[in-house]
Structures are given as C-alpha cells and as structure tokens.
Amino acid sequence: MKIGIVCYPTFGGSGVLATELGMALSAKGHEVHFITYKQPVRLNFHPNIYYHEVTVHNYPLFDFPPYETALTSTMVNVINNHHLDLLHVHYAIPHASAAYFARQILKASGKGIPYITTLHGTDITLVGKDQTYAPVVTFSMNESDAITAVSNNLREETYKYFKIEKDIVVIPNFVDTDRFQQTDKNHFKKMLAPNNERILVHVSNFRKVKRAEDVVSMFSRVREELPSKLLMIGDGPERQNIEEYCRTLDIAQDIRFLGKQEQVDEILSITDLFVLPSQYESFGLSALEAMACGVPVISTNAGGLPEINVNGITGYMTEVGDTEDMAQKALHILSTDERLNEFKANAIAHARTFSKQRIIPLYEQLYDSVLRKYKATV
C-alpha cells in the first residue's frame, strides 16, 4: 500500500504518533510518503520511507504565507507522481481541509484519493472550537472517508462541540516497546543523582495548559521530605517563567532544564516518577512512553489520562491544581524501594497493552476498509 502521511514535524504528540506510525508501516512493507514543512524529529531512514518538503515562499503581498495552499499543491504533486493509495492526515487544522482540496483537484482530472483524519486534541478542544476555524474544520472532518481519535474522551469531546455526521473510530496512541523499555543507565543516574536521590521528570511544550508550575510546586513539597532531583524536558513559552519560579522557591539547584531531547528514552530509563499535571490531555503519549520504561505516573484526571494511567496501579491521578495531593501520592510511591518497584512493574505491564504490535494492525484494517469503500463508489 502507498500511504501519504501529513503531520506537524514537531516534538508534540500528534507529530510523534504520525512519525512512529509511518515508520512502523514502512517496516511492514508499506510505502510511506511524509508530506511536511520540515523533516519530522523522530523520522529515521528506511527504504520504504519518502520525505517531501512543503516549500512556502514569502512575498511582500502576504503578511502570512499561504501554507495551506502550498501544502495542497504538494499533496497533489506527490499523489500524482507516486500514485498514492490514500492520505492519512494528523491534526485537523489545516491538514484535513488541505486533503479535501487536494482530492477535489484530483477529481477534476478524473482521479481521486480517499483521506483519513486523525484527531489529536487541541485541534478539537482548543483551536478547532474557535469560530474562525470551526466551519472549515467541521466540513473537512465530515468529508473525510474516516475519522479516528486517539482516546474515547477526545471522541466524545468532538461530538460535543462539532456536528459530526459519521462514526469516529478510537485507535489509541501506541508506544514502541522495543525503544521505550528499561535499560541499565546507572552510570548516567549517578551523575545526576550522586547521593541516590529520587529522580522526577516532566516532559512538555511548556504551554499554560501543561501547568508546569504545578510540577515545581509539587517537587518543592516532595523535596522537603525526600532527597530528590527534577528534570524538566522540553521548551516553550512558559519555560522562562518556570525557571524564575524555581529560583524564587530556592530549589533551582535540584532542578535541571534539559530543553528538547530526541533520546528521551535514555532519560526515562533513570527516572523514578513521571509528572503530568495538565489542564487537559487528549491521551498523554509522554506518560505512556514513561510507563513503558518502567516509570510510574502522577497525573491529573483530565481528558484521556484516565484511559492510560490506572489509579493506584500504574501511578496516581489527582484533581487539576491539587499539588499537595500530588506530592503526597508521589511520596507514597517513592518512599520505599519495594513499593516503587511494584509500581514500576505495573507500569511496564500496562504500557505493553498499547504496544505498536497491537495498534498498527488497527490502522491497517482501517486503511483496507476505507480503500474498499472508496473503490466501490468511484
């Protein structure tokens, strides 16, 4: 099968999932064509993988370069030149509308192609609800040959805010358990925690919805009772404020900001607890990757997080903003090696239920179904 994948090539969950999906499909013999404005951060070379850059030219006339138009044209060219069977677009804005436009252009020349839209979260819960975009988002989703969502919560949110006229199939995010697994990195851990301190980790894009300040508040409380270190991975608009908050609390010496990291699996291998206090998460892929590495999770109970973090088994959930409860639950997990190891084992076992070996066939089945229906109508 020849599949075109359109995504944002960033460290965010939608881009990571799309890239991992494409690589997994290529390993199974499918020909995969990535269409993005730069190479996705996790994309590795494979004979079945092709990368097509969307080039947007700046002209004095445009305050904002017309990316969607450039993307549509690139889609059409790739489909024509490589004879793709279907398009799979990740994140509705603007990829779904660009896919619809590309399909209409192809139809005008007697061709056509089905497209699948996968919803990831803020394309529905935040940006998509903006009336500036909502009519186009709704139309392009309804014109999709299939719609998928990464969690049951996101599926329900989509039906709540948009007039969707077809079924939304839930196919959860997955984790590459060959890459994300416990490995011996004790030499690395001793460098960061020379006195056997517990290591806590937070990964995010440092936007307000991630509530990174709650991680610092919670860590400050944990640190009072248990020697510990905090690693903050990622970058974004709130990072400078969070760093200043650490200095205000006089705990900056035990916190390291590592920026964006491509080899996050190696850091997770030395981690004792993963903290995700988000206001909303459609799924929480970073938490799942942590669990696969044997790291229990303290998260909020927001959005799709209850679908992956089993309260009292793989970690604990709290109400949004309740940093004292977060700290107490963290101390409960971290206070003894025996209890910590039990949570670690549970996290690994649960993460394996989201392995790519289990999830990729669901996408393949969907592709087959969409192609059969599309061919029957043309």
N, C-alpha and C positions, 0 to 999 in steps of 0.2 A: 504494500500500500504506500502511496506517496502522500505525505501529510504536510501541510503548511501550518506552522505554529507562530502566532503573533502574540507578543507579550512585551511588558516593560523589562528591560535588561538590567534590573536593579537587585539590591540585596533584599528587597521586600518579598513577602511570602508568595505573591502571585507570580513574580518573575522566577523565583527559585523553583516553585512547583512546575511551572511550564518547562523550564530548562531540564529539570530532573526527568520529567515525563518524556520529553523528546529524546534524551539520551537513553532512557530505558527502552523506548520504542525502537530506536536505531539498533540497539544491541539484540533485539528480537528479529531483525531483518527488514524493518520498515525503513523507507527513505524519508528523512525528516528535513524540512526546509524552515529554518528560523528567519523570520522577517521582522527586524527591529532596527532602531536608530543607532545602536552600537552592540557589540558582542555581549551576550549575557554573561554575568560574572562567573557562573558555575559551568559554563559550556566547555566541554573537553572535545578534542578531536576524535572523530570516528569516521570510517569510510562512508557510512550512510548518512552523515550529517552535512548539511549545506547551510551556509550563512549568507543572507542577503541584506545589505545595509540600506536603510531608508535615508536618502540624502535630501535634506531640506535646504534650499538656497534662500539667502536673505536678500531682499530687495528693499530699496528705500520706501517703496509704497506700503510695505507691510510693517506694522508695529509688532504683529505676532505672526511668524512664519506659518503658512498653512500646512501643518504636519499631516493632518488627516487626508488631505488631497495627495500629498507625496506618498503616504502610506498606501492609499488606494491604488495609485498608479504602479507602485512597486509590487503589490499583490497581483495585479493583472499581468504584469510582465513575468513574474515568477510562475504563475499558473500556466500561462501560455507557453513559456519556454521549457518548463519542466513537466508539464502535463500532470499537475497535481490532481489527486482524487477528492480531497476535501481540505477545508480550512478549519483550524481549531484556534479560536481567539480567546485569550485570557485577559480578564478585566474588561468590563463592558464599554468603558469610555476610553478612547473613541473607537476601539477595535471592532466592536460589533457593527457600528454604523459604517465603518470603512469596508468591512466584509460585505455588507449588504450592497453598498455602492459598487464594489468590485464585481459582485455577482450580476448586477444589472448591466454593467458594461459588457460582461462576457455574454450575457443573454442576447444583447443586441447584435452580436456577431455569430449567433447560432450555437454558442457554447453555454456552459453553466457549471456551477460547482456548489455543493452544499457547505454550510458552515455551522459550527457548533460554538456556542458561547458559554464559557465557564466563568461564574461569578465568584469573586474572592472576598468581598467585604465592603470596603469603603466605596467601591464603585456603586454599591446599592445603599448602604447605611448612611453615607455622608455626602459624597459628591453627586451621586445619581439622584438624590432626592431634591437637589437644588433645581428650582423651576427653570433655570437657564438651560439645563440639560435633560430634564425628565421626559419631555415628549419624544425626543430623539432616542433616548435610552430605552423607553418603553417600546417604541416602534421596532427598533433594531433587535431587541430581545424577542419580540413576538414573531419577527420574520426569520429568526434562527431556525434551523432544521432540528436543533435540540438545544436545551439549556441544562447546564449542570451547576450545582452549588457544592461548596466544599464542606458544608455542615447542614444538619437539619434546621438549626437556628437561622442560618442565612436563607435557607429556602423559605421559611415562614416569614422572615423579615421582607423578602422580596414580594411575596404575595400580599403582605400587609400594605406596602407602600406603592406598588405598581399594579396596573391592570394586566396581569399576565394571563394569556388565553391558552396556555399549554402546560403540560406537566414539566416540573423541574426535577431532574434526576439528581439525587445526592450521591456523589462519589467523593469520599473524604480525601483529604491530603494524605500523602504517604511518606515514608521515610526509607532511605537506602540503608538498611541494616548492615550491609557489607562495609559501608564507610562509617556510619554512626554506630559505634559499639565501644565497649570498654576496652581500653588498651593501657599498657603499662607505661605511664609517663611520670613515674615517681620522681625522677631526676628533675623534671620540669616543675613539679609541685613543690619540691624542696627549695627551689629558687624563689618562688613566690610566697611560700609559707614555711620559712625555715624552722619555725617552732611548732610545726604541726597544727597550725591554725586551720579552722574550717574555712573552705572557700565557697563563697556565694557568687552567682553570676546572673547578670541581666543582659539581655540582647534586645535591641530595638532600634527604631529610626529616630528616637528622641523627639517625638512629637507629643503634644499635650495629651492625646488620647492614651498614650502609653504610661502616663503617670510615673515617670522615672523618679520624681522626688519622693514618692512613697517607698521606693526601693531603699533610698538613702535613709529615710526616717526609720524604716523597719530595721535596717542594718545597724543604725546607731543604737537601737534598743538591744539587739542581739549581742552586739559587741560589748555591752556593759556586763554581760553575764558569761560570755563565751569568747575566748580568743578567736578572731576570725578576720578574713580579708574579703573584699568585694571587688569583683572585676566587672566593669561596665563596657560592653561591646556594642559598637555601632556609632553612628553620628547623626546629627540632625539639629533642628533649630533650637531645641531646649538644652543642648549639651552645656553651653557656657553657663547658663543659669544653674544647672545641676552641679557643675564643678564649684561654683561660688557657694552654693548651699552646703557642700561638703566642708568647705573652709570655714563657713560660719559655725558649723557644728563641731569644728576642731577634730574631724576624723579623716581628713584628707590623706593622712599618712598611711591609712589602711585601705585606701581605695585607689584603684588604677583604672584609668580610662584608656582603652586599647584601640578605639576607633573601629573602622570596618575591618573585618577579618574574614579571609576566604577559608582558612583552615580552622574554622570554629570547632570542628570535631575534636581536634587535639586539645583545645582548651576545656571542652566539656569532659574530657577524659580525666581531668584533675579536679573536677568540680564536685562539691558535696550537696549543693542545693541550688536550684534554678528558681528565679523570682520573676513573676509576670503579673503585675498589679493593674493591668489595663482597664480603662473605662469600658472598652469593647474589643473583642477579638472574634472574628468570624469562625476561626478554628484554633489558631495557636501553633503554627508549624514549628516555631523555635522551641516551644515546650516539648513537642513530640520528639524532636531531634535530641534534646537533652535527655529525655526518658530512655531513648534507645541507647544512650551512652551510660545508662545506669544512674541518672541524676533525678532524684525526686523533685517535685514541683510545688511551690507555693504560688497559687494564682487566685485571681478573683473568680467569682462565679458568673462572669459576664459572657454573653453571646454563646459561642460554641465551645467554650473552655470546659464545661461540664461533660462534653462528649469525649474528651480525651483524658482529663485529669480526674481520676476516681478518688473521691474524698475519703481520706483515711487509709487508702491503699497505695496509690502512687504518689501521694502528697496530700495537700490540704487546699481547700478553697475558702475564701473569705469574702465578705462584702467589700465592694469598691470603697477604698479610702480608709479601711479599718487597719491601720498599720500596727496597732497594739496587738490585735488578734493575729495578724501575720507574724509578728515577732514571737508570740507565744507558741504558735504552731511550728515555727522554724526551730525554736529551742527544743521543742518536744522531739522533733526528728533528729536534731544534731547532737543532743545531749549524751547519747551513748552510741558506741560503735555497733552494738548488736541491733539496736533499733534502726540506725541509719542503713545498715546493710540489708535489713529486711525491706525497707522502702526502696532501696536500690534494685533489689531483685524483682520486686513487684513492678517497678517502672519499666525494666527491660522486658518482662513478660508481656505487659500490656502494649508496649510500643510495637512489638512484633506482630500484633494483630492489624497494624497499619503498614506492614511491610510492602515494598513495591511489588513483590511477587504476588501478593494478594490483590492489590489495587489496579495494577496496569491491565490485567485481563478485563476489568470492568470497562475501561476506556476502549479497549479493542472491540468488545462486544457492542458498545455504543456506536463505534465507527461503522461496523458491519451493518448494524440495523439502519443507521442513517443513510448509508450508501444504497442499500436495497430499496428503501422507500423512495429515495430521490430518483434512482434509475427507473423505478416503476411509474414515475409521474412525468418523465421527460420523453 
